[in-house]
Amino acid sequence: MISLTDEHLTAIRAHGEEDYPYECCGLLIGRFDTDTVKAVEEIYPISNAREETDKRNRFLITPEEFMRGERHARSRKLDVVGIYHSHPDHPAQPSQFDLDHALPVYSYIIVSVREGKATDLFSWLMEDDRSRFNAEEIKT
């Protein structure tokens, strides 16, 4: 389970709408409360580093940006607990690309943005064997 405030969810949706028709991305900063519960304290937006032509269906967080986010989290005695991104004009479900590039420990929040308006938003957690994603409960 991942715990976020309504304000966090609103910020993720707004970021998706702002970056439409391109994918947005960012980090979820918080705490690993237990092995199965993550508590988000902050949304950390990042600019999609993909080339312009690829931004419609891919996002890229550069290693430098990820490290900057990790340093920011550590400065607040927090951790990166997940990643969020948008799917412009596609469902809020992980793609094969998402599965191929994900890590089992993180939560992955995906927001669908249809014609510029954020719609569905779901969180996903990868199986330990990296075989698939399972829906993760979002607690507000």
Buried (B, 14 or more C-beta within 10 A) or exposed (E): BBBBEEEBBEBBBBBBBBBBEBBBBBBBBBBEEEEEBBBBBBBBBBBBEBEEEEBBBBBBBEEEBBEBBBEBBEEEEBBBBBBBBBBBBBEBBBBEEBBEEBEEBBBBBBBBBBEEEBBEBBBBBBEEEEEEBEEBEBEE
